[in-house]
Amino acid sequence: FFILYLGLSLARIAALETYYRAPMNLYRDVYKIPEPGAMVCLGKEWHRYPGSFFLPEGASARFIKSAFDGQLPQRYFENVNGTYAPRRDQNDGNKEESSVYINIRQCDYLIDLDLGVESQLEPRYNTKAGWTSIKSYPFLNAAKSKTIARAFYIPGYSRQNVKFGSYHLLKRTKLIKQQEEERERLLQLEKEHQERRAQAKLHESDEL
């Protein structure tokens, strides 16, 4: 009995680690976001957000509207009493509070799970114009996987009987283009600087 219990426990741990580790892998990449003050947005994946400790300094996590219609976490007030000051935009009935949402146009980055289905409130953002996936990891599609195969990791059997979606860190395409243009501008300036230095040295040698 003990050996059976141990085997099932290890198989369950392996399943959780293999099928559901994508969010934690992705937040390692989120922590490396270079833009100061970046706005990282979450829609339907709000419940897998581990906390602000996984964001780089200066970045903030905000919510966009999804199919979830309950109460979302609120930000602390940014003052001395911010961690315990009472709020008027919260309730004890788990009712939706619209003030927590921001317009998606304000987002620099977006975290989203693509399982191949979409709705008006939860589109497949990684297929939409305006967003580019810069990192993605496999995430179990439970609805399309066999129960035993997804509940326990069984070598050989599980891989053949589970299906995966993709967990994405998306970046606004416009921001990528702006950064590429800025890099090109800096490279051009550096090239011109080097050419001027070369010409100056050539001029000095001619004078000698």
Secondary structure, DSSP 8 states (H G I E B T S, - for coil): -HHHHHHHHHHHHHHHHHHS-HHHHHHHHHTT--STT-EEEESTTGGG---GGGS-TT-EEEE---S--S-------SSTTTTT---SS--SS----GGGB--GGG-SEEEEEE-S---SSS--GGGSTTEEEEEEEEEE-GGGS-HHHHHS--TTHHHHH--EEEEEEEEEHHHHHHHHHHHHHHHHHHHHHHHHHHHHHHHHHHH-
